[in-house]
Amino acid sequence: MNLQLDEIINESKDLPLIPLRAATDYYKKIPVLKKYVDDTLTSDPSINKLIGNNPLQVMYENHSHHAAFMVTVFSIGNYELLAKTIPWVYRTYAAHKFSYDYFQLELKAWIDALKKHLSPDMTAEIESVYNWMIKRHENMIYLSQTEAELELPISEDWLERKNSFLAAVLAGNHRKCLSIAKETVSTGKDITPFYLQIIQPVMYEVGMLWERGEISVAQEHLASAIVGRVMASATMQEIVPDRVMAKAVVTAAPNEFHEIGAWMISDIFEHAGWEVRYLGANTPVNDLVELLRSFHPKVIAVSVTMPFNILKAKDIINTIKGDVELNKILVVIGGRAFNEVSDLWRTTGADFFAANAMELNALLSELEN
């Protein structure tokens, strides 16, 4: 029987919470656990067929992401996140020619790895979560094929320009994209609506096309590069804010290489009058803390796109909140990683949440006071 997503979520709430010491042991043993899973699947004679003849490195990266994601789920105790993420993983990898049977084989290998490398008193609750994922495998396939995709609202008068920009991005036509940007952005005040109505929805659609296997990794990277060039061109407009606000730092979480969202956040802050330091992707925690100490911002905004990086964002926030010199800094968190699960952002310890650039724009007026 194919359960609906809300039924799966309700069922997942009966899964046991993972004791801290068991989650910690899992985290510490990730290298050996992953190696066991990598070796087990690599030695399977049917593995190339199961992974759609993709390079083995694609599978290995999935195992790394899986381990980081499971540690996140265990640490914050949120099985709704697990239930909503699995169909996305199935959909994305199936679109790139992975067989659904691969996931069954992978999950069983993780269970064997747990039994081999974790002490018996550490494995019971964790193993029960893996067994539930195996039990609900067919349901996850069904959900991966039927889930509605996230869409951002776009004003009617922007729709034609957004569609033209998207078509140009997918065609690799950066000149056309630059032309649309120049026609749309004539002053600094035009940048925020340009981001909200064109750049952000276009990048969401590009991401969905990649997830469905309708564009390649190279095309997705090309689209991101073109958008980066367009954003760099657009921000050459002179910034003349109505007033000068406080200081802000904007960064992506460690291990987070999706930086366009953070870049948009930085520009929106700056055009609202904030003095901004934008750190880009994958900023090490120690370097971030050093900047916070010297710059003394009122706000730090942290962007997280991938669910397996949520715990790294949480670690950053814990570091800030636990430091007497930094704990007055207001933390804003956002990104696609939090958009599917209500109040998930609160588990990070952040002070505010913005689901998208539009919500951030509204939040800025609140942070002014």
Secondary structure, 3 states (H helix, E strand, C coil): CCCCHHHHHHHHCCCCCCCHHHHHHHHHCHHHHHHHHHHHHHCCCCHHHHCCCCCHHHHHHHHHHHHHHHHHHHHHCCHHHHHHHHHHHHHHHHHCCCCHHHHHHHHHHHHHHHHHHCCHHHHHHHHHHHHHHHHCHHHHHHHHHHCCCCCCCCCHHHHHHHHHHHHHHHCCCHHHHHHHHHHHCCCHHHHHHHHHHHHHHHHHHHHHHHHCCCCCHHHHHHHHHHHHHHHHHHCCCCCCCCCCCCEEEEEECCCCCCCHHHHHHHHHHHHCCCEEEECCCCCCHHHHHHHHHHHCCCEEEEECCCHHHHHHHHHHHHHHHCCCCCCCCEEEEECHHHCCCCCHHHHHCCCEEECCHHHHHHHHHHHCC
